[in-house]
Structure formats: C-alpha cells, structure tokens
Amino acid sequence: MTQFSALAFATVFSFFSLPTQAALFTNPANLPSKNYDFIVIGARTAGSVVASRLSEDLTKKVLAMKLVLSNLNVEVPFFAPLSGRTAVDWNYMTVPQQGLNGRSITVPRGFVLGDSSAINFLEWTLGSQDYTLYPLSL
C-alpha cells in the first residue's frame, strides 16, 4: 500500500444531538441507522457548522457526509511540506501571473479529513483585534 491511498472513500459523520455522541464511519454500511431527518452533503467548515446546529434539536438525527482520501501520514505537522501536489491536495494552480513572468503557482488545499488544516502545519492565526472590539462598538 502506498503512503497515500489512491482510493477515495466516503467518510461519514453521524451527529446525534451532541458532539460527544458523534461518530466517524468510513463505510456507509456501518451506519447505525438508515433514516435521518437531515443529511448534509459536504462536511467542510460550513457543512459541519450546519450539521452541528441541526443536531441541537435532540429529536432530530443528522448525517453529515464528506468525501476524502486516507489521512495516512498527514497527522504530523512536520510533514506538511511533503503534502503539496500529492493525492491529499486538491492540486489547484493559479492562472499564469504577469508579475511572475507568466508562471503559475500552487495553492495547497487539503483533500483529507481536516481539509487544509491537515496539510498546513496545523497552523491557525487569530484575527485582528478589531474583530474582538467590534461587538463592543455596537
């Protein structure tokens, strides 16, 4: 088996009212139920938020689905530079840039569970202090 599995598989999140009751399934046949009140296709950032909000109603069953590749060897932030232009990257390129003498550059975007956070050193930044102060100005 290669470092990055060439086979894509459906990663299925099942949200049952509370995050502590969520589960991860790699095979839809293993889902605990065949009936759901809501099915969210595309559990990236926005889809996960939608699924989480829908699951706040304890009477509803929510299923969030995401198609990703295997996360093998992307858990170690030190290996982030090795992730670009591989199966775990969407392999986006810019259009040729005039300021770069017509060259295109890569735009790494993760195609794994965790999206781009999984291939960017697990890095995050805080927004400007303006974001913190904005509610106080209302």
Steps between C-alpha positions, in 0.01 A plus 500: 500500500635842408545787744184668368219272404382561146154384593258761618248392756200664650564618851171522671436699812195418699392779731249404765405816687827553688861503378587240762259263329650548154672211327718456193418229248708413195242255365137612457387141560610540863272796572280439805187613313369508146267793571601858578305822533778701334789395277771762446716428196839668528618507861769760458500807722153630413343155464628394840357815658162437332500138619596605851223760518240257362605240757417738786139382463514181708208351308681509164762269353759670279745337262790702357702350216837590354704334227868492593813295451683308768665716766802272513814699589339844513465507879857623552528876436871465416404310182282785365750596226471146362122524459484746211441364150403158635176304528408685824510838322237632258799605282366844416720731292464873439456630149829622352605815684638797311712602801657153503601505133200288403561230761225335703533414867340228707222573748506211751149398612446183700297210361501308829306499823585837653526663157784748462576503873633146458765608249600847622699412813168499694555873518243761592505872565291738700306771325576865548417656837234690306291180496508489880416867535223506239220362725589758763440780250139396430 
